[in-house]
Amino acid sequence: MKILTLNAHAWAEEDQLNKISQLAEFINTHQFDIISMQEVNQSIQEEALTTAELEHYFAIDSDIVVKKDNYAYVLLTQLSEKYYWTWIPTHVGFRRYDEGLAILSRTPITQAFGEYVSHMRDYNNYRTRKIVGIQTVTDGEKAWFVNGHYNWWDDEQEPFKGQWDLTESKLAPYMNEPLYIMGDFNNVAEIRGQGYDYMMSHGWHDLYTTAAQKDDGATVVKAIAGWANNSQPLRIDYIFSNRPVQAKSSTVVLNGKHGPVVSDHYGVAVEIDMNN
């Protein structure tokens, strides 16, 4: 099983259409089973997609309107494989977009959910956060795949600890099956006593640390939004499992070395041998 997670920084990138094409080519080459993306934006003022255009979309909430320039949809039109997918909006992004979370799956989605993991529910405030999860069968195993984009450990209004506590309470009904949660956690693995250690203390398994082959894991290497003073490599994008999993490899991708740079974050690709 191959999993990719990427903070797409959608429509905020220069030369965005070309970068979408480059990302599509990368996905077509590697044939990921699950693709998790954060900051998947669509213009608030754009027209809605038709029912026919949403043939493989799994609707979590009938009130969600998917627009014609939804980043995930535009990407899907360039993929050589058929993907089933879902998307939920979380808050207004960059003052002009519905910013949300998307998951793409090569196998049909059997169930899905979207849940708030912030106490804040103000759609106009970027601190409002959700998770989205899908259930599918990959390599003969039924599992849940969950995507999230979190606040910082020391955020004054919505600190990470409270959001992770809410996350675990919302995930409780799904924990009897294998579950993978991934995304942009905005907490640095190397900083002790903060978000990463808090997650690890609750029994989660970081597929990077278990991988037989891996690199330095850094997905942010410069100053970006939310890390304005950064000048060093940061490992803040993760794939976790609720069960011990021996990953074959964990590789930073879309970094100019393994695939083109298409966002202000690099991606993380993990391969798991489901037979082990």
MOFEN-V88637 format. One record per residue. N is the residue number from 1. RES is the residue in one letter. PSI is psi in whole degrees, -180 to 180 (* if undefined). Layout:
# MOFEN-V88637
n:res:psi
N:RES:PSI
N:RES:PSI
This chain:
# MOFEN-V88637
n:res:psi
1:M:134
2:K:129
3:I:138
4:L:133
5:T:140
6:L:130
7:N:109
8:A:-21
9:H:42
10:A:134
11:W:4
12:A:-2
13:E:146
14:E:147
15:D:46
16:Q:-42
17:L:-39
18:N:-39
19:K:-35
20:I:-43
21:S:-39
22:Q:-41
23:L:-42
24:A:-43
25:E:-39
26:F:-45
27:I:-42
28:N:-35
29:T:-41
30:H:-16
31:Q:62
32:F:145
33:D:-38
34:I:132
35:I:123
36:S:127
37:M:139
38:Q:167
39:E:48
40:V:102
41:N:159
42:Q:149
43:S:132
44:I:-35
45:Q:0
46:E:158
47:E:156
48:A:151
49:L:154
50:T:165
51:T:-40
52:A:-38
53:E:-19
54:L:32
55:E:-41
56:H:13
57:Y:134
58:F:111
59:A:121
60:I:-37
61:D:127
62:S:-17
63:D:-13
64:I:128
65:V:118
66:V:126
67:K:165
68:K:-27
69:D:21
70:N:125
71:Y:-43
72:A:-41
73:Y:-44
74:V:-41
75:L:-44
76:L:-34
77:T:-14
78:Q:5
79:L:141
80:S:-25
81:E:151
82:K:128
83:Y:139
84:Y:149
85:W:162
86:T:161
87:W:140
88:I:143
89:P:147
90:T:-40
91:H:172
92:V:130
93:G:138
94:F:27
95:R:0
96:R:-3
97:Y:153
98:D:113
99:E:134
100:G:-166
101:L:137
102:A:147
103:I:133
104:L:139
105:S:137
106:R:-19
107:T:154
108:P:142
109:I:124
110:T:-32
111:Q:159
112:A:158
113:F:157
114:G:134
115:E:144
116:Y:138
117:V:10
118:S:151
119:H:-29
120:M:140
121:R:24
122:D:111
123:Y:-23
124:N:-1
125:N:125
126:Y:-14
127:R:-13
128:T:124
129:R:151
130:K:171
131:I:154
132:V:139
133:G:147
134:I:152
135:Q:135
136:T:170
137:V:119
138:T:128
139:D:37
140:G:2
141:E:130
142:K:131
143:A:163
144:W:141
145:F:123
146:V:141
147:N:133
148:G:158
149:H:113
150:Y:166
151:N:177
152:W:158
153:W:-43
154:D:21
155:D:131
156:E:-34
157:Q:-35
158:E:71
159:P:156
160:F:-41
161:K:-46
162:G:-37
163:Q:-36
164:W:-37
165:D:-43
166:L:-39
167:T:-48
168:E:-35
169:S:-36
170:K:-28
171:L:-14
172:A:-41
173:P:-14
174:Y:1
175:M:-6
176:N:-15
177:E:162
178:P:134
179:L:133
180:Y:129
181:I:136
182:M:169
183:G:-159
184:D:109
185:F:-11
186:N:30
187:N:127
188:V:130
189:A:-34
190:E:-8
191:I:115
192:R:150
193:G:12
194:Q:-148
195:G:-43
196:Y:-48
197:D:-35
198:Y:-44
199:M:-45
200:M:-35
201:S:-14
202:H:11
203:G:13
204:W:155
205:H:120
206:D:115
207:L:-20
208:Y:-46
209:T:-27
210:T:-10
211:A:137
212:A:-34
213:Q:133
214:K:166
215:D:-153
216:D:-13
217:G:-3
218:A:129
219:T:-12
220:V:125
221:V:10
222:K:-179
223:A:126
224:I:175
225:A:129
226:G:-20
227:W:55
228:A:-27
229:N:12
230:N:141
231:S:17
232:Q:161
233:P:138
234:L:136
235:R:102
236:I:-5
237:D:128
238:Y:164
239:I:117
240:F:156
241:S:151
242:N:-3
243:R:156
244:P:126
245:V:130
246:Q:101
247:A:141
248:K:-40
249:S:152
250:S:120
251:T:131
252:V:127
253:V:174
254:L:44
255:N:10
256:G:-15
257:K:-52
258:H:82
259:G:160
260:P:158
261:V:120
262:V:0
263:S:173
264:D:-12
265:H:151
266:Y:165
267:G:169
268:V:127
269:A:127
270:V:136
271:E:132
272:I:134
273:D:105
274:M:-11
275:N:-10
276:N:*
